[in-house]
Every structure is written in C-alpha cells, then in structure tokens.
Amino acid sequence: MHTRRDIGKFALSGLALRTAALVGLPASSVFGSVEASLSVRLGATTWSLRDLPRVPGKDNVEDLIKPLKDAGVTEVDLWSYNTEPAGPNFGPGAPPPPAAYPVQVHHFTPEEISAANIAVRKLLLDYRMTTPESHYEAIRAKLAAAGIKVSAYSVKYDDTFADDEIDVTFRQAKALGATSITALGLTAASKPETLKKLVPFAEKHQMNVSLPDFAFAGALPSPRFKVNADIGAITAANGSPVAFIQENQASIAQITIKDRRRNKGKNEQFGDGDTPIQEVLRLVRDKKYAFPVFVEYEYLGIGTPAEELQRCMDYARVAIA
C-alpha cells in the first residue's frame, strides 16, 4: 500500500497523463478503462469548479466540459447553479483606470444587496417554473456527447421552496438523467420541515435523495432517502469513514471524497489531512459497491479550479490502484 506522501507524489507527477501518452490514447479514455476495471465509479462534483468565472444571466454548462474532460471525469454530481443563470456579482469591482476626473465607485449598502438578492431569488423561481424540461434534456445530451454522465443533481433546498418548485427540481433531475438528488446542506437537525416536504416528491418521482446527515443514517425519513457519505466530514467529526461505509453501505447513495483534519479540522490538499482516502477507495473497489464516488475540490489550492480538480482526480486514481 502506498503512503499518503507517495500517492501525492504520483498524482503530482501526472503519471496517468504520461501513461496515456505512451500508449497513444487521450487521458480520458485511459482513465475510464482503468476505473471500469477497478469497479469504482469515480467522478467529481461540479461544485469543485464553483470558482469558474460566471456571466450574469447565463448558465455555465459549456464552461464545465473542458476542465472535466481534462481531468478525465466521466460521471458528475451536477450542481443546479451550473444549469441556471448566474445572478449579479456584488463583490469588489476592478478599480477604474487613472483619470484626470476619477470615476466614483458605488459601494452597495446591505439594504441594496438584500433587495437585490430577493429580486434574484424571484427571477430564479420564475426561470425554474417556466424553463421546459427539454432545456435540461439538451444539457444532458451536451454532456453525454463529451462522455460525461449526470448521475446526481445537487440542489440547495430551504424553507422558501413551495411544493411546485420542489416538484420542478425533481423533474429537472430526471430530464438530466440523474437517479439521485443531492440535498446540499439539508439535515434533519437544521431544516426538519424542509426535509419532510421532500418526502412525497421522492416517492412520486421514484428518485433517491441523498443527505449529508451521516449521523442519522439509521433514521432516514423514507427508503428513498440515502446518505451522501462525505468522508472528510466524518473524519472531522472524529468518526471512521471505513467503518461507517461498512456498517451503512445499504443506506449510501454516494461517497464524497475530501481530506480534512480530525477534531473539526479544515479541508486540506489531498494527502495532507487525516481522511483515509486510499482505504475508502480500496474498500469500494474490493467490495464492488455500486454507488458513485465523487471527488470534491474544497481546500484552498494554489492552482486554478481546473488544475486542482485534476490533482484531486489523479490522487484518487493512484490511491485506488
């Protein structure tokens, strides 16, 4: 078994890319065949690419394709934010160029930002309610043409969601080809009423809903509800990801790979934290678990989002082998 340091070195060396070059194949084809032979459905969350530039009023599905392909990703948990128009940016703007009569920069007040957020939420609701399912079918086809399958769809539900909006998100997920909805940040403790509202829609659409609430794996509200086993979060809570997966594999919809320190520690570059990534991936490989395993780039990296995602994917591949 490789040490964590060894795995990091192999990943940084671009071993997989050089292997592809030696046999005259694109990296994505080599990665796909390796992952298939190892019986691990290794993919990535598109939340990993959250820092890609956005154009207000437009989705950025097209912008996801190149970095996903470059990293050899063939299966994704697609973030709904990527499929919907981006809202305005209220961050600091670029300083104006020097001028004899300097342009005064407007600084938004908290009240202005709050009003704008309410307006954006209304626009997003209108978009969801009026955009036909064919739009999401077209996104599915676009990604499929690039060799990328959508197996999960991430939505951040809250108490502002009425029944008709919840229903629309399930129909979007089905149009994308997803078999599961990832309910971002939704736990039985933090939003119990919102969680209850999802139950009839999961049953109606025969769609699994995965929750990050690993502590409630034995008390899920419906057979359609599963666990998104974030092994970084389990580690930070001083749990054992390997034992959790072994004991709860029937209740797991997917595994999310992150590397965190114990004792509520922060996210680290893969190999620098306390999360047993290699042991988890080899458990999935050896037991031939059917659920997907999604890499998620969340630490503060020095590279671009695309570079860091590729680093994470390379680390995971070496860890499996």
C-alpha positions as CSV (number, residue, x, y, z in Angstrom):
1,M,0.0,0.0,0.0
2,H,1.3,3.4,-0.9
3,T,1.9,6.0,1.8
4,R,-0.1,9.2,1.6
5,R,3.1,11.0,0.6
6,D,3.7,8.5,-2.2
7,I,0.2,9.0,-3.5
8,G,0.6,12.7,-3.6
9,K,3.9,12.5,-5.4
10,F,2.5,10.1,-8.0
11,A,-0.5,12.4,-8.6
12,L,1.6,15.5,-8.9
13,S,3.9,13.7,-11.4
14,G,1.0,13.4,-13.9
15,L,1.5,9.6,-14.0
16,A,-1.8,8.9,-15.6
17,L,-1.3,11.5,-18.3
18,R,2.1,10.1,-19.2
19,T,0.7,6.6,-19.4
20,A,-1.9,7.8,-21.8
21,A,0.7,9.5,-24.0
22,L,2.8,6.3,-24.1
23,V,0.0,4.2,-25.4
24,G,-1.2,6.9,-27.8
25,L,-4.6,7.4,-26.2
26,P,-6.3,10.5,-24.7
27,A,-6.1,10.7,-20.9
28,S,-9.9,10.4,-20.6
29,S,-10.0,7.0,-22.4
30,V,-7.3,5.6,-20.2
31,F,-8.9,6.9,-17.1
32,G,-12.2,5.4,-18.0
33,S,-10.9,2.0,-18.7
34,V,-8.8,1.9,-15.5
35,E,-11.8,2.9,-13.4
36,A,-14.1,0.4,-15.0
37,S,-11.6,-2.4,-14.4
38,L,-11.3,-1.4,-10.8
39,S,-15.0,-1.4,-10.3
40,V,-15.1,2.1,-8.9
41,R,-17.4,4.7,-10.3
42,L,-15.0,7.6,-9.8
43,G,-16.3,11.0,-10.7
44,A,-16.5,14.6,-9.5
45,T,-18.9,17.2,-8.2
46,T,-19.2,20.2,-10.4
47,W,-19.2,22.3,-7.2
48,S,-15.5,21.7,-7.4
49,L,-15.5,24.2,-10.3
50,R,-17.5,26.8,-8.4
51,D,-14.9,29.5,-8.9
52,L,-15.0,29.5,-12.7
53,P,-15.9,32.9,-14.0
54,R,-19.7,33.5,-14.5
55,V,-21.6,35.8,-16.8
56,P,-24.7,37.2,-15.1
57,G,-27.8,35.9,-16.7
58,K,-26.2,32.8,-18.3
59,D,-25.6,29.2,-17.2
60,N,-22.0,27.8,-17.5
61,V,-22.5,24.2,-18.5
62,E,-20.4,24.7,-21.6
63,D,-17.5,26.0,-19.4
64,L,-17.5,22.9,-17.3
65,I,-16.9,20.5,-20.2
66,K,-13.2,21.2,-20.9
67,P,-11.9,21.1,-17.3
68,L,-14.0,17.9,-16.6
69,K,-12.6,16.2,-19.8
70,D,-9.1,17.3,-19.0
71,A,-9.4,15.7,-15.6
72,G,-10.8,12.5,-17.1
73,V,-14.1,12.9,-15.4
74,T,-16.9,10.7,-16.9
75,E,-19.5,11.0,-14.2
76,V,-20.7,14.0,-12.2
77,D,-22.9,15.3,-9.4
78,L,-24.1,18.3,-11.3
79,W,-24.7,21.5,-9.3
80,S,-28.0,23.2,-10.2
81,Y,-26.2,26.5,-10.1
82,N,-24.3,25.5,-13.2
83,T,-27.6,24.9,-15.1
84,E,-29.2,28.2,-14.2
85,P,-28.5,31.9,-14.9
86,A,-25.9,33.5,-12.6
87,G,-27.0,36.4,-10.5
88,P,-25.2,39.7,-10.2
89,N,-21.8,40.0,-8.6
90,F,-21.8,42.3,-5.6
91,G,-18.1,41.7,-4.8
92,P,-15.5,44.5,-5.2
93,G,-15.1,45.6,-8.8
94,A,-11.9,46.3,-10.7
95,P,-10.5,49.7,-9.8
96,P,-11.1,52.3,-12.5
97,P,-8.2,53.3,-14.7
98,P,-6.3,56.5,-13.8
99,A,-8.1,59.6,-15.0
100,A,-8.0,63.4,-14.6
101,Y,-11.5,63.2,-13.1
102,P,-11.7,59.8,-11.2
103,V,-14.9,57.8,-11.5
104,Q,-16.7,57.4,-8.3
105,V,-17.2,53.7,-7.4
106,H,-20.6,52.9,-6.0
107,H,-20.4,50.7,-2.8
108,F,-23.6,48.7,-2.3
109,T,-25.3,49.1,1.0
110,P,-26.6,46.0,3.0
111,E,-30.1,47.1,2.2
112,E,-29.4,47.3,-1.6
113,I,-27.8,43.8,-1.5
114,S,-30.7,42.3,0.4
115,A,-33.2,43.8,-2.0
116,A,-31.2,42.6,-5.0
117,N,-31.0,39.1,-3.5
118,I,-34.8,39.0,-3.1
119,A,-35.2,40.1,-6.7
120,V,-32.7,37.4,-7.9
121,R,-34.5,34.7,-5.9
122,K,-37.7,35.7,-7.7
123,L,-36.1,35.6,-11.1
124,L,-34.6,32.2,-10.3
125,L,-38.0,30.9,-9.3
126,D,-39.6,32.3,-12.5
127,Y,-36.8,30.7,-14.5
128,R,-37.3,27.3,-12.9
129,M,-41.1,27.4,-13.3
130,T,-41.0,28.5,-17.0
131,T,-38.0,26.6,-18.4
132,P,-39.1,23.4,-20.2
133,E,-37.6,20.0,-19.4
134,S,-36.2,20.0,-23.0
135,H,-33.6,22.5,-21.8
136,Y,-32.3,20.0,-19.3
137,E,-32.5,17.2,-21.8
138,A,-30.3,19.3,-24.1
139,I,-27.8,19.8,-21.2
140,R,-27.8,16.0,-20.7
141,A,-27.1,15.5,-24.4
142,K,-24.3,18.1,-24.4
143,L,-22.5,16.5,-21.5
144,A,-23.1,13.0,-22.9
145,A,-21.5,14.0,-26.2
146,A,-18.4,14.9,-24.2
147,G,-18.5,11.5,-22.5
148,I,-19.9,12.8,-19.2
149,K,-22.9,11.2,-17.4
150,V,-25.0,13.1,-14.9
151,S,-25.8,10.6,-12.1
152,A,-26.7,13.1,-9.4
153,Y,-28.1,16.6,-9.3
154,S,-27.3,19.0,-6.4
155,V,-30.0,21.4,-5.2
156,K,-29.8,23.7,-2.1
157,Y,-33.3,23.5,-0.7
158,D,-34.5,25.9,2.0
159,D,-37.8,26.9,3.6
160,T,-38.6,29.3,0.7
161,F,-39.3,26.3,-1.6
162,A,-43.0,25.8,-2.2
163,D,-44.3,22.4,-3.5
164,D,-44.4,23.4,-7.1
165,E,-40.8,24.5,-7.1
166,I,-39.7,21.3,-5.3
167,D,-41.6,19.3,-8.0
168,V,-39.8,21.1,-10.8
169,T,-36.4,20.3,-9.4
170,F,-37.2,16.6,-9.4
171,R,-38.4,16.8,-13.0
172,Q,-35.2,18.7,-13.9
173,A,-33.1,15.9,-12.3
174,K,-35.0,13.2,-14.3
175,A,-34.5,15.2,-17.5
176,L,-30.8,15.3,-16.8
177,G,-30.7,11.6,-16.4
178,A,-29.9,11.7,-12.7
179,T,-31.0,8.9,-10.4
180,S,-30.4,10.9,-7.2
181,I,-30.8,14.5,-5.9
182,T,-28.1,15.7,-3.6
183,A,-29.8,18.0,-1.0
184,L,-27.0,20.4,-0.2
185,G,-26.7,21.3,3.5
186,L,-30.1,19.8,4.3
187,T,-30.1,17.9,7.7
188,A,-32.7,16.6,10.0
189,A,-31.4,18.9,12.7
190,S,-31.1,22.1,10.7
191,K,-34.2,22.0,8.4
192,P,-36.6,19.3,9.6
193,E,-39.7,20.9,7.9
194,T,-37.9,21.3,4.6
195,L,-36.8,17.7,4.8
196,K,-40.4,16.5,5.4
197,K,-41.6,18.4,2.3
198,L,-39.3,16.5,0.0
199,V,-40.5,13.0,1.1
200,P,-43.7,12.8,-1.1
201,F,-41.8,14.1,-4.2
202,A,-39.1,11.5,-3.8
203,E,-41.8,8.9,-3.7
204,K,-43.8,10.4,-6.6
205,H,-40.7,10.6,-8.9
206,Q,-39.1,7.4,-7.6
207,M,-35.9,9.5,-7.1
208,N,-33.4,9.0,-4.3
209,V,-32.5,12.0,-2.2
210,S,-29.0,12.0,-0.6
211,L,-28.4,13.9,2.6
212,P,-25.1,15.0,4.2
213,D,-26.6,14.0,7.6
214,F,-24.4,10.9,8.2
215,A,-25.3,10.9,11.9
216,F,-28.9,9.9,11.0
217,A,-28.1,7.1,8.6
218,G,-30.2,4.7,10.7
219,A,-33.2,7.1,10.9
220,L,-33.8,8.3,7.4
221,P,-37.4,9.5,6.7
222,S,-38.1,7.2,3.8
223,P,-36.5,4.3,1.9
224,R,-35.9,6.9,-0.9
225,F,-33.6,8.9,1.4
226,K,-30.0,7.9,1.4
227,V,-26.7,9.3,2.8
228,N,-24.1,11.3,0.9
229,A,-21.1,9.9,2.8
230,D,-18.7,12.8,3.0
231,I,-15.6,11.1,4.3
232,G,-14.0,14.4,5.1
233,A,-16.9,15.5,7.3
234,I,-16.9,12.0,9.0
235,T,-13.2,12.4,9.7
236,A,-13.6,15.9,11.1
237,A,-16.3,14.6,13.5
238,N,-13.7,12.0,14.7
239,G,-15.5,9.1,13.0
240,S,-14.2,6.3,10.9
241,P,-15.2,6.6,7.3
242,V,-14.2,3.0,6.6
243,A,-16.4,1.6,9.5
244,F,-19.2,4.0,8.6
245,I,-19.3,2.7,5.0
246,Q,-19.1,-0.9,6.0
247,E,-21.9,-0.5,8.5
248,N,-24.2,1.6,6.4
249,Q,-23.5,0.7,2.8
250,A,-27.2,-0.1,2.1
251,S,-28.1,3.5,3.0
252,I,-25.4,5.2,1.0
253,A,-26.3,7.0,-2.3
254,Q,-22.8,8.3,-3.0
255,I,-19.5,9.0,-1.4
256,T,-17.8,12.4,-1.5
257,I,-14.1,12.5,-1.2
258,K,-12.4,15.3,0.7
259,D,-9.4,15.4,3.0
260,R,-10.0,17.0,6.4
261,R,-8.2,17.1,9.7
262,R,-9.8,15.5,12.7
263,N,-11.4,17.5,15.6
264,K,-13.4,19.7,13.2
265,G,-10.3,20.4,11.2
266,K,-10.2,22.2,7.9
267,N,-10.0,20.9,4.4
268,E,-6.5,20.1,3.2
269,Q,-4.9,19.2,-0.2
270,F,-5.5,15.5,-0.8
271,G,-2.9,13.6,1.2
272,D,-2.2,16.3,3.8
273,G,-5.3,15.7,6.0
274,D,-6.4,12.8,8.2
275,T,-9.0,11.3,6.0
276,P,-8.2,7.7,4.9
277,I,-8.8,8.3,1.2
278,Q,-6.9,5.3,0.0
279,E,-8.5,2.9,2.4
280,V,-12.0,4.1,1.5
281,L,-11.4,3.8,-2.3
282,R,-9.9,0.4,-1.9
283,L,-12.9,-0.7,0.2
284,V,-15.2,0.4,-2.6
285,R,-13.1,-1.4,-5.2
286,D,-12.8,-4.6,-3.3
287,K,-16.4,-4.8,-2.2
288,K,-17.6,-3.7,-5.6
289,Y,-20.0,-1.2,-4.1
290,A,-22.3,0.1,-6.9
291,F,-22.7,3.7,-5.7
292,P,-20.6,6.5,-7.3
293,V,-17.6,8.1,-5.6
294,F,-17.3,11.9,-6.3
295,V,-14.1,13.8,-5.8
296,E,-14.7,17.3,-4.4
297,Y,-12.1,20.1,-4.5
298,E,-12.8,22.3,-1.5
299,Y,-9.4,23.2,0.1
300,L,-7.6,26.4,-0.7
301,G,-5.4,25.4,-3.6
302,I,-2.7,27.4,-5.4
303,G,-3.8,26.3,-8.9
304,T,-6.8,27.1,-11.0
305,P,-10.0,25.2,-10.2
306,A,-9.4,23.0,-13.2
307,E,-5.8,22.3,-12.1
308,E,-6.8,21.4,-8.6
309,L,-9.7,19.2,-9.7
310,Q,-7.2,17.3,-11.9
311,R,-4.8,17.0,-9.0
312,C,-7.6,15.5,-6.9
313,M,-8.7,13.1,-9.6
314,D,-5.1,11.9,-10.1
315,Y,-4.6,11.4,-6.4
316,A,-7.8,9.3,-6.2
317,R,-6.8,7.1,-9.2
318,V,-3.3,6.4,-7.8
319,A,-5.0,5.6,-4.4
320,I,-7.3,3.0,-6.0
321,A,-4.6,1.2,-7.9
